Amino acid sequence: MTNERPVDLKEFYPSDLFGYAEGLTNGELTVLKAVREALEKHVKPVINEYWEKAQFPFEAFAEVAKTGMMDSPLLFEGREGSRKPSELYNVFLYFELAKMDASIATFYTVHGGLCYNTILLGGSEEQIKHYGPKITSFEWQGCFGLTEPDHGSDIAGGLATTAEKVGDKWILNGEKRWIGGATTADILPIFARDVADNKIKCFVVPGGTKGLTAEAIPYKVALRPVQNGHITLENVEVSDDTRLVNINGFKDVSRILRATRADISHLATGMTAGSLEAALRYVTERDQFGKKVGGFQLVQEKLAIMQANSVATLGYSVRLAELQEQGRFIEENSALAKMHNALRMRETVALGREVCGGNGITLDTDVARFFADAEAIYSYEGTHEINALIVGRYLTGIGAFI
Ligand SMILES: Cc1cc2nc3c(=O)[nH]c(=O)nc-3n(C[C@H](O)[C@H](O)[C@H](O)COP(=O)(O)OP(=O)(O)OC[C@H]3O[C@@H](n4cnc5c(N)ncnc54)[C@H](O)[C@@H]3O)c2cc1C
């Protein structure tokens, strides 16, 4: 028997000073190594160019997807029969993707997080078997249509898109906004209010269905490669078997958001580590006053804060993953983790930009991309305020949303 690991953990995860990656299996590390190699080879050389031109690098992403990051048998050793890899692997997959680029990680979370969890938590056994493998193999690209032009934070009570059953069909009408990947998605889970019982239901609308249009939101200053769609549904007709049978009210949507909010806390963890790495690359090469910028005490203090944030966010993510794996995590856990990790990420990307000086505002140093993208992560999947209100309600017993 050998204890050999596919990678040297200290070298592979230098910012993981408390050794959180030690719990990963060799199979998981093998896949994560392949993901990193694919990101380095295919995404890194083109990401700034795609960010600048606000287009998604589909070809590069396809190369990353080929690593089997959702469905490699290596991820299911010891958990055969499970539909998802371990939660710890999930943390480090987001860590890897977001450490390279937040748009790549966001595109993934819309597909492999939001869409896949909607199918798993909302679908019947038959529906899971129909959609699941096509999602995990990336054959079909999915998205998640919840937010509307007039309802963001108050979507639970405000959701205005309607669904009406006519014979054995459903007719959908309304608008959705900010839907990541919507312009190219093969399947679009759309949340709508059933006019008969006023309950929120979900329909997996095939891309290209008559009456459905999705236009990319222009002029974004964060996550520019991700096409966020403004969807219009005009008498969109779908069959009854597209309705996910286990979504029968906002409480079921909340179950999905609880899981996907955890994903975003991991994504923020990856961005924190990514901006630290990008900043380190710069300060160890740039000379001022005859020595490396990284050799000044004031710069090192900022780097140390970034490192501390990296360990703290990883700590939140990994403990959250343990609770998820044990099936005993609650809404407050993921709200707290998203709120904390996004705050620390926001501080870290700003420090990263700062230590790179003027060059920190150009895409050349990578920190600029993290800095701009952080604003979107800070606000999506429950804004800072909404997650703080969930924690505040837990602390005081008083709901302060309204
Ligand atoms: C890049 C990006 C990608 C996204 N992707 C998707 C997606 O794929 N699918 C999807 O369905 N949605 C998506 N969203 C939508 C996202 O979830 C919403 O932006 C978010 O829920 C906030 O809603 P809002 O933008 O309408 O802000 P609003 O709800 O209008 O909030 C504006 C401000 O008011 C604050 N606020 C609101 N209510 C309260 C309150 N009660 N107390 C205190 N403060 C309050 C908010 O915190 C915020 O600061 C995405 C958004 C972005 C920016």
The ligand as an SDF file (V2000), in Angstrom:
LIG
                    3D

 53 58  0  0  0  0  0  0  0  0999 V2000
  -24.1430   38.7710  -12.8750 C   0  0  0  0  0  0  0  0  0  0  0  0
  -25.4400   38.2870  -12.3600 C   0  0  0  0  0  0  0  0  0  0  0  0
  -25.8640   36.9970  -12.6450 C   0  0  0  0  0  0  0  0  0  0  0  0
  -27.1180   36.5510  -12.2300 C   0  0  0  0  0  0  0  0  0  0  0  0
  -27.5640   35.3030  -12.6050 N   0  0  0  0  0  0  0  0  0  0  0  0
  -28.8310   34.9400  -12.3180 C   0  0  0  0  0  0  0  0  0  0  0  0
  -29.3650   33.7120  -12.8400 C   0  0  0  0  0  0  0  0  0  0  0  0
  -28.6700   32.9590  -13.5370 O   0  0  0  0  0  0  0  0  0  0  0  0
  -30.6540   33.3970  -12.5510 N   0  0  0  0  0  0  0  0  0  0  0  0
  -31.4390   34.1930  -11.7810 C   0  0  0  0  0  0  0  0  0  0  0  0
  -32.5930   33.8330  -11.5700 O   0  0  0  0  0  0  0  0  0  0  0  0
  -30.9630   35.3650  -11.2760 N   0  0  0  0  0  0  0  0  0  0  0  0
  -29.6950   35.7550  -11.5470 C   0  0  0  0  0  0  0  0  0  0  0  0
  -29.1940   36.9440  -11.0570 N   0  0  0  0  0  0  0  0  0  0  0  0
  -30.0710   37.8190  -10.2720 C   0  0  0  0  0  0  0  0  0  0  0  0
  -29.6340   38.0130   -8.8350 C   0  0  0  0  0  0  0  0  0  0  0  0
  -29.9580   36.9010   -8.0700 O   0  0  0  0  0  0  0  0  0  0  0  0
  -30.2660   39.3260   -8.3350 C   0  0  0  0  0  0  0  0  0  0  0  0
  -29.5170   40.3790   -8.9320 O   0  0  0  0  0  0  0  0  0  0  0  0
  -30.2570   39.4650   -6.8250 C   0  0  0  0  0  0  0  0  0  0  0  0
  -31.1560   38.5650   -6.2530 O   0  0  0  0  0  0  0  0  0  0  0  0
  -30.6110   40.8810   -6.3790 C   0  0  0  0  0  0  0  0  0  0  0  0
  -31.7530   41.3420   -7.0180 O   0  0  0  0  0  0  0  0  0  0  0  0
  -31.7430   42.7660   -7.7500 P   0  0  0  0  0  0  0  0  0  0  0  0
  -30.5090   42.8370   -8.5870 O   0  0  0  0  0  0  0  0  0  0  0  0
  -33.0430   42.9230   -8.4330 O   0  0  0  0  0  0  0  0  0  0  0  0
  -31.5770   43.8240   -6.6060 O   0  0  0  0  0  0  0  0  0  0  0  0
  -32.7300   44.4600   -5.7050 P   0  0  0  0  0  0  0  0  0  0  0  0
  -33.5250   43.3730   -5.0750 O   0  0  0  0  0  0  0  0  0  0  0  0
  -33.4590   45.4910   -6.4860 O   0  0  0  0  0  0  0  0  0  0  0  0
  -31.8750   45.1500   -4.5590 O   0  0  0  0  0  0  0  0  0  0  0  0
  -31.2240   46.4360   -4.7040 C   0  0  0  0  0  0  0  0  0  0  0  0
  -30.5260   46.7410   -3.3910 C   0  0  0  0  0  0  0  0  0  0  0  0
  -31.4900   46.8400   -2.3350 O   0  0  0  0  0  0  0  0  0  0  0  0
  -31.1600   45.9290   -1.2920 C   0  0  0  0  0  0  0  0  0  0  0  0
  -32.3830   45.4020   -0.6830 N   0  0  0  0  0  0  0  0  0  0  0  0
  -33.4560   44.8360   -1.2950 C   0  0  0  0  0  0  0  0  0  0  0  0
  -34.3620   44.4620   -0.3890 N   0  0  0  0  0  0  0  0  0  0  0  0
  -33.8570   44.7680    0.8280 C   0  0  0  0  0  0  0  0  0  0  0  0
  -34.3200   44.6150    2.1720 C   0  0  0  0  0  0  0  0  0  0  0  0
  -35.4910   44.0550    2.4750 N   0  0  0  0  0  0  0  0  0  0  0  0
  -33.5380   45.0640    3.1800 N   0  0  0  0  0  0  0  0  0  0  0  0
  -32.3000   45.6250    2.9020 C   0  0  0  0  0  0  0  0  0  0  0  0
  -31.8180   45.8040    1.6690 N   0  0  0  0  0  0  0  0  0  0  0  0
  -32.5780   45.3700    0.6450 C   0  0  0  0  0  0  0  0  0  0  0  0
  -30.3580   44.8320   -1.9570 C   0  0  0  0  0  0  0  0  0  0  0  0
  -29.5680   44.1030   -1.0240 O   0  0  0  0  0  0  0  0  0  0  0  0
  -29.5450   45.6230   -2.9670 C   0  0  0  0  0  0  0  0  0  0  0  0
  -28.4290   46.1750   -2.3380 O   0  0  0  0  0  0  0  0  0  0  0  0
  -27.9330   37.4010  -11.4480 C   0  0  0  0  0  0  0  0  0  0  0  0
  -27.4930   38.6960  -11.1340 C   0  0  0  0  0  0  0  0  0  0  0  0
  -26.2660   39.1380  -11.5820 C   0  0  0  0  0  0  0  0  0  0  0  0
  -25.8400   40.5440  -11.2550 C   0  0  0  0  0  0  0  0  0  0  0  0
  1  2  1  0
  2  3  1  0
  2 52  2  0
  3  4  2  0
  4  5  1  0
  4 50  1  0
  5  6  2  0
  6  7  1  0
  6 13  1  0
  7  8  2  0
  7  9  1  0
  9 10  1  0
 10 11  2  0
 10 12  1  0
 12 13  2  0
 13 14  1  0
 14 15  1  0
 14 50  1  0
 15 16  1  0
 16 17  1  0
 16 18  1  0
 18 19  1  0
 18 20  1  0
 20 21  1  0
 20 22  1  0
 22 23  1  0
 23 24  1  0
 24 25  2  0
 24 26  1  0
 24 27  1  0
 27 28  1  0
 28 29  2  0
 28 30  1  0
 28 31  1  0
 31 32  1  0
 32 33  1  0
 33 34  1  0
 33 48  1  0
 34 35  1  0
 35 36  1  0
 35 46  1  0
 36 37  1  0
 36 45  1  0
 37 38  2  0
 38 39  1  0
 39 40  1  0
 39 45  2  0
 40 41  1  0
 40 42  2  0
 42 43  1  0
 43 44  2  0
 44 45  1  0
 46 47  1  0
 46 48  1  0
 48 49  1  0
 50 51  2  0
 51 52  1  0
 52 53  1  0
M  END
$$$$
